[in-house]
Amino acid sequence: MAKIAFILLCHKDAPSIIRQAERLTATGDYVSIHFDASAKAAEFAALQSALKDNAGVTFAKKRIKCGWGEWSLCQATLNAIEAAVEAFPKATHFYMLSGDCASVKSAAYAHKFLDDRDMDYVESFDFFHSDWIKTGFKGERLFYRHFFNERNHKTLFYASFNLQRKLRLERRIPDDIQVMIGSQWWCLRRNTIEAILAFCRERPDVIRFFQTTWIPDETFFQTLVRHLVPAREIESRTLTFKMFSDYGMPVTFYNDQYDLLISQDYLFARKISAEATLLKERLGALWSSSRKDFATSQEGPKLHAFLTGRGRVGKRFGTRFWERESTLGADRDLYMLVCKKWHVAKRLLKASSEKLDIRGVEYLFDEAGCRVPHLGGIERTMEKRNRHRRALMRMLFDYYGTEQLMICLDPANLDLMRDFMSDRANARILEVQCNFDDQYLVGHAHRVGLATDDTPGEVLQRMLPTLRHEFLDEQMEIREAEFKQHWRLKEGRSPEENGTVLAEFFGIDQDRGRELAETQHLFAD
């Protein structure tokens, strides 16, 4: 009979992980846990203490700090796999889970399912010929080396990428490897897992390649399984039920969706809400039961849309409206004023709003205190604004009842510019390039926390060239992005020159363009 070793990656909520491990091992299966090294030490200690006497639980011998899109997620998985292979010689299958996952069938059903089919279950589609990647980087994930975390260090991430592209530092994929892509939630047989570990020892060149690809958890195991296992023994699907909104956000399941989940043709589901304690208890009891009769279907997305669309009795009442919107609107104009000196962009936005009757919003993606109308919660935090940026902009268009909207952006927000410029809307960028004297740079150092009133003058002087170089780098990155609708307004140019730029940018006549360029104290500090 199949025995499953669950590879559990988690980073928070020790009590929930303890309950999850106890449920999974109560039926004779195993759990190997990697608890993120960046998590609180007290939580990990509680986890170890609670599970130390459970013979079905082991821990990765080395914990590492994990970051989204990084190799660290693959390495953490490998560490947990190695611990499981060593600790559980009777395990026949290895199943990848997270702390947000829960079983949606019984263990008896899962064991019979795996016994009846001698297969590996992993989504693995050809990286270049499939349409698995819908938007954003594709070949760039592999051809360039990614040393920085895109979420935590956006400027460094894109600066490194743009520099490599400019210098044509593309690299080759290992000759004997066909890169595949798919979900990270797989279930693999023991022979396959052992072959993967042996391959990792024998082919350090392949490991080095994947270590600097972007989002390798969607390509590494998917590629290796196809390389090591005959195609007839692979089913290109995941056994974990998951759904995404139109905006690409993972759907979360709540207490009243028990029947929906257990009727799907999967063994597990994610993501289960941390607040859905009743749902977790019911699913945990189901896992421990002897039930094997499940009427399954593939109608999960349709059924979920029907139930949520008519209002629910659970934690949330229908899909949040921003999850349904993924474009600004094909007939709308979005004007982006990009400027490092925020007060300059704000003056230009105010003048343009008054003279051209275009509604404007200041640095809503950069400044937490920016005044934004109430939009149902999406506007409350900077994290939400940036995560749902297209939906937020669409709602602002609707809120103000306009087809033209103007916003201010910091030049560091290149990824946001890329996103808006790729939308079906008529998006355009006006880059306002200012001069930066030493006094401004010192003030900037104080504003961003690089300096305090106690910082010695000589230390400040050493900072100034670095800050000036950083601002110039941001300008260069925007230039190298080669946006089609991109204009530049420059401090020091004549009103006639800047007026011509403004006239083209806003689509107005020369006289009104010059009038805007002559806005009083526009570039003054």
C-alpha positions as CSV (number, residue, x, y, z in Angstrom):
1,M,0.0,0.0,0.0
2,A,1.2,3.5,-0.8
3,K,2.8,5.5,2.0
4,I,3.2,9.2,1.5
5,A,6.0,11.4,2.8
6,F,4.6,14.9,2.7
7,I,7.3,17.6,1.9
8,L,5.9,20.5,3.9
9,L,7.2,24.0,3.3
10,C,6.0,26.6,5.9
11,H,7.0,29.8,7.5
12,K,4.4,30.8,10.1
13,D,1.5,29.7,12.4
14,A,3.2,26.8,14.3
15,P,0.0,25.6,16.0
16,S,-1.7,25.1,12.6
17,I,1.4,23.2,11.2
18,I,1.4,21.0,14.3
19,R,-2.2,20.1,13.8
20,Q,-1.6,19.5,10.1
21,A,1.4,17.2,10.8
22,E,-0.6,15.2,13.4
23,R,-3.5,14.6,11.1
24,L,-1.3,13.5,8.2
25,T,0.8,11.1,10.3
26,A,-2.2,9.6,12.2
27,T,-3.0,7.5,9.1
28,G,0.5,6.0,8.8
29,D,2.0,8.6,6.5
30,Y,5.0,10.8,7.1
31,V,5.8,14.5,7.1
32,S,9.2,16.2,6.5
33,I,9.1,19.9,7.5
34,H,11.2,22.8,6.3
35,F,10.3,25.8,8.5
36,D,11.7,29.1,7.0
37,A,14.9,30.3,8.7
38,S,13.5,33.8,8.6
39,A,10.6,32.9,10.8
40,K,10.5,33.5,14.6
41,A,12.8,31.2,16.5
42,A,10.1,30.7,19.2
43,E,7.7,29.3,16.6
44,F,10.2,26.8,15.3
45,A,11.1,25.7,18.9
46,A,7.4,25.2,19.6
47,L,7.1,23.1,16.4
48,Q,10.0,20.9,17.3
49,S,8.9,20.5,20.9
50,A,5.3,19.5,20.0
51,L,6.4,17.0,17.3
52,K,9.6,15.6,18.8
53,D,8.0,12.3,19.9
54,N,6.1,11.8,16.6
55,A,8.0,9.1,14.7
56,G,6.3,10.1,11.5
57,V,7.8,13.6,11.5
58,T,11.2,14.8,10.6
59,F,12.8,18.2,9.9
60,A,15.1,19.4,7.2
61,K,18.6,19.3,8.6
62,K,19.4,22.7,7.3
63,R,16.9,25.6,7.3
64,I,17.3,28.5,4.9
65,K,15.6,31.8,4.3
66,C,13.2,31.6,1.4
67,G,12.2,34.3,-1.0
68,W,9.5,34.3,-3.7
69,G,11.0,33.6,-7.1
70,E,14.3,32.5,-5.7
71,W,16.3,29.3,-5.8
72,S,15.9,29.2,-2.0
73,L,12.5,27.6,-2.4
74,C,13.9,24.7,-4.5
75,Q,16.8,24.3,-2.0
76,A,14.5,24.2,0.9
77,T,12.5,21.5,-0.9
78,L,15.6,19.5,-1.6
79,N,16.6,19.7,2.1
80,A,13.3,18.4,3.2
81,I,13.3,15.7,0.6
82,E,16.8,14.5,1.7
83,A,15.6,14.3,5.3
84,A,12.5,12.4,4.3
85,V,14.4,9.9,2.1
86,E,16.7,9.1,5.0
87,A,14.1,9.0,7.8
88,F,11.3,7.2,6.0
89,P,12.6,4.2,4.0
90,K,9.0,2.8,3.6
91,A,7.7,6.0,1.9
92,T,6.6,5.1,-1.6
93,H,5.5,8.7,-2.7
94,F,6.6,12.2,-1.9
95,Y,3.9,14.9,-2.0
96,M,4.7,18.6,-2.0
97,L,2.6,20.8,0.4
98,S,2.5,24.2,2.0
99,G,1.0,25.2,5.3
100,D,-2.0,26.6,3.4
101,C,-2.9,23.2,2.0
102,A,-5.4,20.7,3.3
103,S,-6.6,17.2,2.2
104,V,-9.9,17.0,0.4
105,K,-10.2,13.2,0.4
106,S,-9.6,10.5,2.9
107,A,-6.2,8.9,3.3
108,A,-7.7,5.6,2.3
109,Y,-8.9,7.1,-1.0
110,A,-5.5,8.8,-1.6
111,H,-3.6,5.5,-1.0
112,K,-5.8,3.6,-3.3
113,F,-5.6,6.3,-5.9
114,L,-1.8,6.2,-5.9
115,D,-1.7,2.3,-5.8
116,D,-3.9,2.1,-8.9
117,R,-1.7,4.3,-11.0
118,D,2.1,3.8,-11.1
119,M,2.7,7.4,-12.2
120,D,4.4,10.7,-11.3
121,Y,2.1,13.6,-11.0
122,V,3.7,16.9,-12.0
123,E,2.6,19.7,-14.4
124,S,5.4,19.8,-17.0
125,F,4.8,21.7,-20.2
126,D,7.4,22.8,-22.7
127,F,8.7,26.1,-21.5
128,F,9.0,27.8,-24.9
129,H,6.1,26.3,-26.8
130,S,3.3,26.2,-24.2
131,D,1.3,29.2,-23.1
132,W,1.7,28.4,-19.4
133,I,3.3,31.9,-18.9
134,K,0.6,34.4,-19.7
135,T,2.4,37.7,-19.2
136,G,5.8,39.1,-18.3
137,F,9.3,37.6,-18.6
138,K,9.5,34.3,-20.5
139,G,12.9,33.5,-22.0
140,E,14.4,36.2,-19.8
141,R,13.8,33.9,-16.8
142,L,16.4,31.5,-18.2
143,F,18.8,33.5,-20.5
144,Y,19.8,36.0,-17.8
145,R,21.2,35.5,-14.3
146,H,18.9,36.8,-11.6
147,F,20.8,37.5,-8.4
148,F,18.3,39.7,-6.6
149,N,14.7,39.2,-5.2
150,E,12.3,41.0,-7.5
151,R,9.8,41.7,-4.7
152,N,12.3,43.0,-2.1
153,H,14.9,44.6,-4.3
154,K,13.1,45.7,-7.5
155,T,15.7,48.4,-8.4
156,L,18.6,46.0,-8.2
157,F,16.6,43.2,-9.9
158,Y,15.8,45.3,-13.0
159,A,19.2,47.1,-13.0
160,S,21.0,43.8,-13.1
161,F,18.6,42.5,-15.8
162,N,18.9,45.6,-18.0
163,L,22.7,45.7,-17.7
164,Q,23.0,42.0,-18.8
165,R,20.6,42.7,-21.7
166,K,22.6,45.8,-22.7
167,L,25.9,43.9,-22.7
168,R,24.3,40.9,-24.4
169,L,25.2,38.6,-21.6
170,E,22.8,35.9,-22.5
171,R,23.7,32.3,-21.5
172,R,23.0,28.9,-23.0
173,I,20.7,26.3,-21.4
174,P,22.6,23.0,-20.8
175,D,22.6,21.2,-24.1
176,D,20.9,18.0,-22.9
177,I,18.1,19.7,-20.9
178,Q,14.6,20.6,-22.2
179,V,13.2,23.1,-19.8
180,M,9.7,22.4,-18.7
181,I,7.3,24.5,-16.6
182,G,4.3,24.0,-14.4
183,S,2.9,24.2,-10.8
184,Q,5.3,23.5,-7.9
185,W,2.7,21.2,-6.3
186,W,3.8,17.7,-7.4
187,C,3.5,14.1,-6.2
188,L,6.5,11.9,-7.2
189,R,7.3,8.2,-6.6
190,R,10.3,7.2,-4.5
191,N,12.4,6.0,-7.5
192,T,11.9,9.4,-9.1
193,I,12.9,11.3,-6.0
194,E,16.0,9.2,-5.6
195,A,16.9,9.8,-9.3
196,I,16.5,13.5,-8.7
197,L,18.8,13.5,-5.7
198,A,21.4,11.5,-7.6
199,F,21.2,13.8,-10.6
200,C,21.8,16.8,-8.3
201,R,25.0,15.2,-7.1
202,E,26.2,14.3,-10.6
203,R,25.2,17.5,-12.5
204,P,26.4,20.6,-10.6
205,D,26.3,22.5,-13.9
206,V,22.5,22.1,-14.1
207,I,22.1,23.1,-10.5
208,R,24.2,26.2,-11.1
209,F,22.1,27.1,-14.1
210,F,18.8,26.9,-12.2
211,Q,20.2,28.7,-9.1
212,T,20.1,32.0,-11.0
213,T,17.0,31.5,-13.1
214,W,13.9,33.4,-12.0
215,I,11.0,31.5,-10.3
216,P,12.9,28.1,-10.5
217,D,10.2,26.3,-8.4
218,E,8.1,26.4,-11.6
219,T,10.8,24.8,-13.7
220,F,13.4,22.8,-11.8
221,F,11.6,19.7,-10.6
222,Q,9.3,19.9,-13.7
223,T,12.4,19.7,-16.0
224,L,14.3,17.0,-14.0
225,V,11.3,14.7,-13.9
226,R,10.9,14.8,-17.7
227,H,14.6,14.3,-18.1
228,L,14.7,11.3,-15.8
229,V,11.4,9.5,-16.2
230,P,9.7,8.0,-19.4
231,A,6.9,10.2,-20.6
232,R,4.4,7.2,-20.3
233,E,5.0,7.3,-16.5
234,I,4.2,11.0,-16.1
235,E,0.8,12.6,-15.8
236,S,1.1,16.3,-16.5
237,R,-1.2,17.5,-13.8
238,T,-1.2,18.4,-10.1
239,L,-3.1,16.5,-7.5
240,T,-3.6,19.8,-5.6
241,F,-6.7,21.8,-6.4
242,K,-6.0,25.5,-6.8
243,M,-7.7,28.4,-8.5
244,F,-6.7,32.0,-9.5
245,S,-8.8,35.1,-10.0
246,D,-8.8,36.9,-13.3
247,Y,-6.2,39.2,-11.9
248,G,-3.9,36.4,-11.1
249,M,-4.5,36.2,-7.3
250,P,-4.9,32.8,-5.6
251,V,-8.5,32.1,-4.6
252,T,-8.8,31.4,-0.8
253,F,-11.3,28.8,0.5
254,Y,-13.6,29.3,3.5
255,N,-15.8,27.4,5.9
256,D,-18.8,27.0,3.7
257,Q,-16.9,25.5,0.7
258,Y,-16.4,21.9,2.1
259,D,-18.8,20.3,-0.4
260,L,-17.1,22.2,-3.3
261,L,-13.7,21.0,-2.3
262,I,-14.3,17.3,-1.7
263,S,-16.2,17.0,-5.0
264,Q,-13.1,18.0,-7.1
265,D,-10.9,15.3,-8.7
266,Y,-7.9,16.2,-6.4
267,L,-6.4,14.9,-3.2
268,F,-5.5,18.3,-1.6
269,A,-6.4,21.9,-2.1
270,R,-4.9,25.3,-1.5
271,K,-5.2,28.0,-0.2
272,I,-7.3,27.4,2.9
273,S,-8.0,30.6,4.9
274,A,-6.3,30.7,8.3
275,E,-9.7,31.7,9.7
276,A,-11.5,28.7,8.2
277,T,-11.0,26.6,11.4
278,L,-14.3,24.6,10.9
279,L,-13.3,23.8,7.3
280,K,-9.9,22.5,8.4
281,E,-11.5,20.4,11.2
282,R,-14.0,18.8,8.8
283,L,-11.3,18.1,6.2
284,G,-9.0,16.7,8.8
285,A,-11.7,14.3,10.0
286,L,-12.4,13.3,6.4
287,W,-8.7,12.4,5.9
288,S,-8.8,10.1,9.0
289,S,-12.0,8.4,7.8
290,S,-12.3,5.2,5.8
291,R,-14.5,6.8,3.1
292,K,-13.7,5.9,-0.4
293,D,-16.8,6.9,-2.4
294,F,-16.4,10.4,-3.8
295,A,-18.3,11.7,-6.8
296,T,-15.7,13.9,-8.5
297,S,-15.8,16.4,-11.3
298,Q,-13.7,19.1,-12.9
299,E,-16.3,21.8,-12.4
300,G,-14.6,23.6,-9.5
301,P,-14.0,27.0,-11.1
302,K,-17.5,27.1,-12.6
303,L,-19.1,26.0,-9.3
304,H,-17.0,28.5,-7.3
305,A,-18.0,31.3,-9.6
306,F,-21.7,30.4,-9.2
307,L,-21.6,30.1,-5.4
308,T,-19.6,33.3,-4.8
309,G,-21.5,35.3,-7.4
310,R,-24.9,34.8,-5.6
311,G,-23.6,35.7,-2.2
312,R,-22.2,33.3,0.4
313,V,-22.7,32.5,4.0
314,G,-19.0,32.2,4.6
315,K,-16.3,34.6,5.6
316,R,-16.4,36.5,2.3
317,F,-19.4,37.5,0.2
318,G,-18.5,36.9,-3.3
319,T,-15.3,37.7,-5.3
320,R,-13.9,41.0,-4.3
321,F,-14.6,43.4,-7.1
322,W,-10.9,44.2,-7.8
323,E,-10.2,40.5,-8.4
324,R,-12.4,40.7,-11.5
325,E,-10.6,43.6,-13.2
326,S,-7.4,43.0,-15.2
327,T,-7.2,46.0,-17.6
328,L,-7.7,49.7,-17.4
329,G,-10.0,49.9,-20.4
330,A,-9.1,50.1,-24.1
331,D,-10.4,53.6,-24.6
332,R,-8.9,55.3,-21.6
333,D,-6.0,57.7,-21.4
334,L,-3.5,57.3,-18.5
335,Y,-0.9,60.1,-18.1
336,M,2.1,59.2,-15.9
337,L,4.2,62.1,-14.5
338,V,7.5,60.4,-13.5
339,C,9.7,62.6,-11.3
340,K,12.2,62.1,-8.5
341,K,11.3,65.5,-7.0
342,W,7.8,64.8,-5.9
343,H,6.9,68.5,-5.3
344,V,7.7,69.3,-8.9
345,A,5.4,66.5,-10.3
346,K,2.7,67.6,-7.9
347,R,2.9,71.2,-9.1
348,L,2.7,70.1,-12.7
349,L,-0.2,67.7,-11.9
350,K,-2.1,70.5,-10.2
351,A,-1.5,73.0,-13.0
352,S,-2.5,70.4,-15.6
353,S,-5.6,69.4,-13.7
354,E,-6.8,73.0,-13.5
355,K,-5.9,74.0,-17.1
356,L,-6.8,70.8,-19.0
357,D,-9.6,69.5,-16.8
358,I,-7.9,66.1,-16.3
359,R,-8.4,64.5,-13.0
360,G,-5.1,63.9,-11.2
361,V,-3.9,61.7,-8.2
362,E,-0.5,62.2,-6.7
363,Y,2.0,59.5,-5.6
364,L,-0.6,56.9,-4.7
365,F,1.9,54.0,-5.3
366,D,4.7,55.7,-3.4
367,E,3.2,57.8,-0.7
368,A,1.0,56.1,2.0
369,G,-0.6,59.4,2.9
370,C,-1.7,60.2,-0.6
371,R,-5.4,61.1,-0.7
372,V,-7.3,58.3,-2.4
373,P,-11.1,57.9,-2.3
374,H,-12.6,54.9,-0.5
375,L,-12.7,52.0,-3.0
376,G,-13.8,49.2,-0.8
377,G,-10.5,48.4,0.9
378,I,-8.1,48.0,-2.1
379,E,-6.7,51.5,-1.4
380,R,-5.9,51.1,2.3
381,T,-2.3,49.9,2.2
382,M,0.6,50.4,-0.1
383,E,0.9,46.7,-0.5
384,K,-2.7,46.4,-1.7
385,R,-2.4,49.3,-4.0
386,N,0.7,47.9,-5.7
387,R,-0.6,44.3,-5.8
388,H,-3.9,45.3,-7.5
389,R,-2.6,48.3,-9.4
390,R,-4.5,47.8,-12.6
391,A,-7.8,47.2,-10.8
392,L,-7.1,50.2,-8.6
393,M,-6.6,52.5,-11.6
394,R,-9.7,51.1,-13.3
395,M,-11.8,51.8,-10.2
396,L,-10.4,55.4,-10.0
397,F,-11.5,56.0,-13.6
398,D,-14.9,54.7,-12.7
399,Y,-15.1,56.6,-9.4
400,Y,-14.3,59.9,-11.1
401,G,-16.4,59.1,-14.1
402,T,-13.6,60.0,-16.5
403,E,-11.8,58.6,-19.5
404,Q,-8.6,60.6,-18.7
405,L,-6.5,60.2,-15.5
406,M,-3.2,61.5,-14.4
407,I,-0.9,60.1,-11.7
408,C,2.6,60.8,-10.3
409,L,5.2,58.0,-10.1
410,D,8.7,57.8,-8.6
411,P,11.3,56.8,-11.3
412,A,12.1,53.7,-9.2
413,N,8.7,52.2,-10.1
414,L,9.9,50.9,-13.5
415,D,8.0,47.6,-13.2
416,L,4.8,49.5,-12.6
417,M,5.5,51.6,-15.7
418,R,6.0,48.4,-17.7
419,D,2.7,47.0,-16.5
420,F,0.7,50.1,-17.3
421,M,2.4,50.5,-20.7
422,S,1.5,47.0,-21.7
423,D,-2.2,47.5,-20.9
424,R,-4.7,48.0,-23.7
425,A,-5.3,51.6,-22.4
426,N,-3.6,54.5,-24.1
427,A,-0.8,54.9,-21.5
428,R,2.0,57.5,-21.8
429,I,4.9,58.6,-19.7
430,L,6.2,62.2,-19.1
431,E,9.6,61.9,-17.4
432,V,10.4,65.1,-15.6
433,Q,14.2,65.3,-15.3
434,C,15.4,67.7,-12.6
435,N,18.8,68.9,-11.5
436,F,20.0,67.7,-8.1
437,D,22.3,70.0,-6.1
438,D,24.0,68.9,-2.9
439,Q,21.4,70.6,-0.7
440,Y,18.6,68.5,-2.3
441,L,20.6,65.3,-2.0
442,V,21.3,65.9,1.7
443,G,17.6,66.5,2.2
444,H,16.8,63.3,0.3
445,A,19.2,61.3,2.5
446,H,17.3,62.6,5.6
447,R,13.9,61.9,4.1
448,V,14.6,58.2,3.2
449,G,16.4,57.5,6.5
450,L,20.0,57.4,5.2
451,A,21.0,60.3,7.5
452,T,19.9,61.9,10.7
453,D,20.6,65.2,12.4
454,D,23.6,63.5,14.0
455,T,25.2,62.2,10.8
456,P,28.7,63.8,10.4
457,G,29.1,66.2,7.5
458,E,31.9,64.1,6.0
459,V,29.7,61.0,5.9
460,L,27.0,63.0,4.2
461,Q,29.5,64.2,1.6
462,R,30.6,60.6,0.8
463,M,26.9,59.7,0.3
464,L,26.2,62.4,-2.3
465,P,28.0,60.9,-5.4
466,T,26.3,57.5,-4.7
467,L,22.8,59.2,-4.5
468,R,23.4,61.2,-7.6
469,H,24.6,58.1,-9.5
470,E,21.4,56.2,-8.3
471,F,19.2,58.9,-9.7
472,L,21.0,58.8,-13.0
473,D,20.8,55.0,-13.1
474,E,17.0,55.2,-12.7
475,Q,16.8,57.6,-15.7
476,M,19.0,55.2,-17.7
477,E,16.7,52.2,-16.9
478,I,13.7,54.1,-18.0
479,R,15.4,55.1,-21.3
480,E,16.5,51.5,-21.9
481,A,13.0,50.3,-21.4
482,E,12.3,51.9,-24.8
483,F,8.7,52.8,-24.1
484,K,6.9,53.9,-27.3
485,Q,5.0,56.8,-25.7
486,H,7.7,58.5,-23.6
487,W,8.4,62.2,-23.4
488,R,11.0,64.1,-21.4
489,L,10.6,67.4,-19.7
490,K,14.0,68.8,-18.6
491,E,14.8,71.5,-16.0
492,G,16.9,74.2,-17.7
493,R,15.3,74.0,-21.1
494,S,13.4,77.0,-22.4
495,P,9.7,77.3,-22.0
496,E,9.4,76.9,-25.8
497,E,11.1,73.6,-25.7
498,N,9.3,72.2,-22.7
499,G,6.0,73.6,-24.0
500,T,6.4,71.6,-27.2
501,V,7.0,68.4,-25.1
502,L,3.9,69.1,-23.0
503,A,1.8,69.9,-26.1
504,E,2.7,66.5,-27.6
505,F,2.3,64.6,-24.4
506,F,-1.2,66.0,-23.6
507,G,-2.3,66.4,-27.2
508,I,-2.9,70.1,-26.9
509,D,-1.9,73.2,-28.9
510,Q,1.5,74.9,-28.5
511,D,0.2,77.9,-26.6
512,R,-1.4,75.8,-23.8
513,G,1.7,73.7,-23.7
514,R,3.9,76.7,-23.2
515,E,1.5,78.0,-20.5
516,L,2.0,74.8,-18.6
517,A,5.7,75.0,-19.0
518,E,5.7,78.5,-17.5
519,T,3.9,77.2,-14.3
520,Q,5.2,79.5,-11.5
521,H,8.0,78.0,-9.5
522,L,7.6,74.6,-11.3
523,F,11.2,73.4,-10.7
524,A,11.9,75.5,-7.6
525,D,13.0,73.7,-4.4
